[in-house]
């Protein structure tokens, strides 16, 4: 895998945040994210011994791996890997820390908000955390507790993604309450 880390600017110091009575969306900084790929399915080598999370499994607070497909994961935390091909381990690593923006979404309306952009039904499981949300390619998992979500989106699209979430939140607040 090519190392494109130098192509991304350092993230801005201002964090995007949205808070209503029953919804909280906040950008999270300082999370090391490493994309790991291997030529054949090697789940243990890919995850590096970290818990491998699919949809809708709940990720722990620190150090886990999101399953993207059978030959690729996104490690969150865990040991630092050198970028590039590691011939001994037969895998490639790319630091994605500044390439992906992370949002935590919580509150009573969090799942309703996410269902506006994707068919993210909690009972429907998938080995992959990769989803299409309102036209955005995202990585999503439940985080720490059921109903709290962590979303990873390409940093270049993070502002548009946040604006989409804000519009969906406005729609939720304008919707009549169920009878």
N, C-alpha and C positions, 0 to 999 in steps of 0.2 A: 504494500500500500504506500502511496506517495505521501510524504510529509508536507502538508499544506499549512501547518501551524503559523508560519511567518506571514501568510497571506491575510490573516484576520487581525483587525485592529483590536486593541485592548478594549474590553467592555466599558461602557459608560459608568460613571459613579452613581448616577441616579437610577433608582429602581422603579419599575412599573408596579403599581399596586391599585387594586380596586377593592372597596369594602362596602358592603350593604348590610342590612340587618341579618340576612341569612346566607351570605356568600362572602368569601374572602379569597381573592386572587393576588398572589404576590410573587414577584420575581426573586429567585434565590441566587446568591452569588457564592463563589468560593468552593464549588464542588468540582473535584477532578473527574473528568470523563474521558475514558480511553476506549476507542473502537478497536476490537480485536477480531481478526479474521484468520481462518485456517483453511487449507485446501480440501479437507475432508471433515465430516462431522466428528469433532473431538470436544464434546461438551465440557468435560473436566478441564482440559487444557485451555479452552476458550474462557471459561469462567474463572480460572485460577483458584478454584476451591471456594469461591464466593457463592452465596445462594443465588441460583439461577431463577429469575422471575419471569413468568409469562402473565398473560391477562386472565383473570383479574386477581392474581396472587398479590399478597401484601408484602411490600419491600420493607426491610428493617431500616432503622434510622441511618446507619452507615454501612458502607462496604457491601455491595450487592452487584449483580450483573443482570442487565435486561436482555432477554432473548429476542433477537431480531429475526433470525432465520437459522437454519441448521448449521451454517458455517460462519456466523457473525454474532457477536454480543457487544453491548456497551457496558463496560465496567464502570461502576460508580465507586470511587474511593479505591481501596485495596492497594496492593503494592504498586509502586511506580514502575512502568515498563519503558524501555528505551524504544523510541520511535523507529519504525522500519521492520524489516524481516529478521526474525530470530531463527536461524537454521537449526539450532539445537532443539528448540521447542516446536518448530515447524508451524509458526504463526507470525502474523504481522500485527503491529500495533501503531495506532495514530492517536495522538493527544487531541481530543475534541473539546477540551475545556472552554476554549474561547470560540469554538465553532457552533456550539449549541447553547441556547438559553433555556434555563429551567424555571418553571412556574409551579408553585404549590397552590392547589385549589381545594378549599375546604368550606364547610358550612352545610346547612340543611339543603340548600339548593345546588350544591356542587354537581351532583349526578344529573340533575335536571338540566343544568347549564351545558354539560358535556354531551348530553343526548340531543341537544339542538344541532350539533355539528357532526355527530357520528352515531352509529348504532351500538353504543357502548353499554350493552346490557350486562350487568355483573354476572348473571347466571351463565352467559355464553362464554365458555373458556376458549383460549387460544394459546398455543405455545409461544406466540410472538406478541411483543408489546408494540409493534409497529402498526399504526392505524392512519387512515385518511380522515381528517377532521376539517370539514368545510373547505376542502381544497388544499389544506396544509398537511404535509407528511409529519406526523408526530410519533413520539415514543411515549407511552403512557403506562403507569402502573398505579395501583393503590399504594399509599405510602403511610406506614406506621399503623394506621387504623382503618377499618372499613369506612368508605365514604369520603376519605381524604385522598386526593390524587396528586401525582407528580407528573408533569408534562415536560418533555424535552422537544424543542423545535429549533430549526436552523436559525442562527442568530440574525441573519440578514432578513428573515421574515418575522422576527419576534414582535416588532412593533405592529405589523399588520395583524398578526395572530392575536395580540393583546386587544387591538381595536375591535376585532371580531368577537372576542369574549365579552368586551364591554357592551357591544350592540346586543348580543344575546342576553346579557344580564338585564339590560333595559327592557327587552321584550318580556323576560320573566317577571320583572316588577310591574309591568303594565298588564300582564295577563290577569283575568279575573280569577279569584280564589275558587277552588273546587267546592261544589255544593255538598 
